[in-house]
Amino acid sequence: MQRFARWRQEETMEMTALGEQTHARLMQVSTATLTTALFKRGFRNIYLQGPQRLRAGRNMVGLAYTLRYIPAREDLDVLESFADRDNAQRKGVEECPEGAIFVIDSRGDATAASAGCILATRLQQLGCRGIVTDGGFRDTPEIAQLEMPAYHSRPSAPTNLTKHHAVAVNDAIACGGVSVFPGDVIVGDNEGVVCIPRHIADEVAEEAVEMTSFEDFVMEEVQKGASTFGLYPPTDPATKGKYSAWRQANGR
């Protein structure tokens, strides 16, 4: 109940609540490093399984704004339904806050599109920082050319109406087998997407930057021929001194 209450409180947070320092830190760390930092805190299921980036680029960082689909029903999901201003998919797009990540629960079903280039472009124009689904997108060549990062499982040309019925905006969802709550911190790199609970995002970001610095040092040592024993993890007492000297020399 305490964790649920925390989410209810966070649900009302402004989408700009992610501090500039935390945002900057998350822009320079990998999802691999973040999953390790989260694992140390007991979080195992935070990496979205399935979504892959359409085009490589800089990290994607923002707070989750969600859309949930259930299976389509023939009497409801017809082309005329798009004219309804209460259509959850269209309403969700138009109300997406600036700086958010639009996360779509498609139940892992990529046999119909979760969205296409027109809606993705509208999200970009509204200041959305990324779009993620565990289903598929249509118009993927065009979406890949947008400045806004996009992640999906695979291309899917059929309209969403053939398989998906949008029912909820900015509610708790599942995406890629991960629970995503509104206001969770979403981070994507060229490998995939991680969901970080908002209440630990600041400390995770700080630790991830430190971990990245050490990993860069380790990589340089390994490239020079060093063994990983005693180096990674740093169980050899001499490693700490070497790392300290490396940080000073590299301004890290």
Secondary structure, 3 states (H helix, E strand, C coil): CHHHHHHHHHHCCCCCCCCHHHHHHHCCCCHHHHHHHHHCCCCCCCECCCCEECCCCCCEEEEEEEEEEEECCCCCCCHHHHHCCCCHHHHHHHCCCCCEEEEEECCCCCCCEEECHHHHHHHHHCCCCEEEECCEECCHHHHCCCCCCEEECCCCCCCHHHCEEEEEECCCEEECCEEECCCCEEEECCCCEEEECHHHHHHHHHHHHHHHHHHHHHHHHHHCCCCCCCCCCCCCHHHHHHHHHHHHHHCC
